[in-house]
Amino acid sequence: MPADLSPAEDRPGVPIAPPLLFVLPIVVSLVPEWFVPTSFVHGAFRWIPGAIIFLTGLALNIGGFVIQKRAGADPIPFNPSTRIVSHGPYRFSRNPMYLGFALCTFGLAILVDSAWMLLALPIGLVLVDRIVITREERYLERKFGDEYLNYKRRVRRWL
C-alpha cells in the first residue's frame, strides 16, 4: 500500500531526463572522433550486430514504456509513481528502459564504428545510476515500503 506523501515529496527528484544521460556522452564523443577517428569493427559485419543490439534496446524502451502505461503507472521519472510494475521486462530487470538506452548506445557505437562512442556507454551507465536510479529507489522505498523492498530483493537492477 503506497504511503501518503505530500505533493512536494511525491516525486523521485530526478533532475534531468534519463535519455539525456546517454545522449550527451554520445554527442560529446563526436568531438574526439572528429579529430582522432577510431575503428573497432571493420567492414559490413558491423551492420547486423549493431542493428540487432540497437533494435533490442529500442524494443526494451518502447516495451517498458507501454507496459507501465498499460499498468496505470507513469513511466516519466519526474512524475509521482502510482504502483510497482513487476511484469513483462520488469520481471527480469528493475530498469529495463535504462538497459534499453545502454543497448541503443552500444548498438549505435557499433553501427558508426566509433571506439570513442563506446566510452559513452559506461559514462551513461554511471550517470544514470548516480543521478537517477539512486533517487528513484530511495523514493520508491519511501512510497511503497515493503512492496518495493520485496520487489528489489526478487529482481536485479540490470539483469
Helices and strands as residue ranges (DSSP letters): H 20-35, G 44-46, H 47-70, G 88-91, H 96-112, H 115-127, I 128-133, H 134-144, H 146-154
